[in-house]
């Protein structure tokens, strides 16, 4: 794979994905080349490979013998030709790799989490504070190591965390959370303010860390799909699909054409449901409860139809390794298409009201701005990224079946404020409804599930799906026993949480809930 | 003109709220002393504080849903409040992560007596897919006393409402709801 002037040791690994192993020095050079070419770092994670026999670890490129039996650091880099998954073998003693956060700032928290969970250190990183570890396990214990003792009693250490303090006359702090006033997930926000203006916001997350990655270890592949779907419940379809894509890639199996189309249908249904809910809450947060009630009426109708047609309001467990668990008949197709038409008309009439509503426009416009240059520098991604002119959408640029036959239109904006993030949601609802109608019309006939080829040796796969919030990446390694050995699910919230801190700067504290809702990031997805 | 459009939309939409479901006392796991006496004081109005103790956010989707127009919970006397100090009921979701264990206990302690705790979802009732581990305490009742358990992944809005009504209906009989 060529990036910049160099040809990198990366081989095709499924559609639009490249894979290779390299030395750590080369990884640094690769990261620089990707950055220079306008790419981004999407994910960074580690793995404990000490239990793997040297020959089984050698997929796809052989390792130098001195590196056998250690750890690995993995990165997924977004480039003009797809996603590059590069890995470096690290020694068993004091595993370390060069800091990547000085090239891609979004790597910072991923590197800190990788240390907390695996003890793999980023050398020369500016920020080496803990991230996912609070007080439940000591600093010298690493839960994702294979020799971690699950029976060891949890510690109750005091959870001291050095926030960066802003000092000066008139500056004071507002600590918020972890338990918030609304029905949202837990996290801690430390505001440093002067008057009502935010001088600095620092988030402390990890409160919902529930050991998801450890839980995958030793699981059978079908159960793993269920757990993957529960990494972040609002993105169930995206995670379940990305996981299944990874498992199917690892096993070298395909899925029936109809199953691929149904998966995409589910993904667009999930996108519409979430966007409807967010547009309602955005209205609510500027005291337009009419907007909340109207959008949540539509969302409820939409969810009920999913329950009626597919047996679950949020389509939980409808995507399974090898295909999907539920089909749609002719009557269901007609009903869903008719509902898509109705929702579309209703959303248009509500959009007209949002456009006309002076208070709403006043609160939305120029609030929580992330300018395109900053978004590019810090790696803002997904829906929020597209609202700040970061034109990446895997469905449009790197389409997997069936998106390669649907010509997905990408919604982008340059303003980078709350209004832009609302506008992108409106545009994406219409595009998703178009895709849903199109897919219902052209749905190919045939089976909906094919058996997975049983894996005889250690194998790896990667799945990449454009969920409603942004790209969801799941990397999977299956052991020789056919059970999951290592699963890393990556949520786009990893990249976007730090940008929320930037977007809120200079705004007034009462606008924080609105700005926060316009990003609507996942806590559970990044806390794991 | 937005006001004109809003009024037009409201009249065109009409009322979508549905009748309340009945309480499901089978979801109750614990009878508190003086339950019936307390209810005489409470009447049927109840203030709920939601606590996400480590959920995947699936259950939160349904808590949002019952606040929508189909369910009309405020018409049933059910209101979500911003502080445990204002609450009669704690609605707890998720397996309790160890990173939130202390915060959950403090929230429980901050809720004035008499109080009820509803554990929502498979994770809250049993630990669900996450179970107990180095990072998870498992079910809610491993950390604080629980009165009503509403299983499901996530439980439907109707099931959730049946559980809420079970918590605050007269001890042992549905008729008090």
Interface residues (C-beta under 8 A of the other chain):
Chain A: X134 X135 X136 X137 X143 X148 X150 X152 X154 X159 X178 X179 X181 X182 X183 X184 X185 X186 X206 X207 X208 X209 X210 X211 X212 X214 X215 X226 X227 X230 X231 X232 X233 X234 X236 X277 X281 X290 X292 X293 X294 X296 X297 X299 X300 X303 X307 X313 X314 X316 X349 X350 X352 X353 X356 X357 X358 X522 X523 X524 X527
Chain B: X1 X2 X5 X6 X9 X10 X13 X16 X50 X51 X52 X53 X54 X55 X56 X57 X58 X59 X60 X61 X62 X63 X64 X65 X67 X68 X69 X70 X80 X82 X83 X94 X95 X97 X98 X99 X100 X103 X107 X128 X129 X130 X131 X133 X134 X135 X136 X153 X154 X156
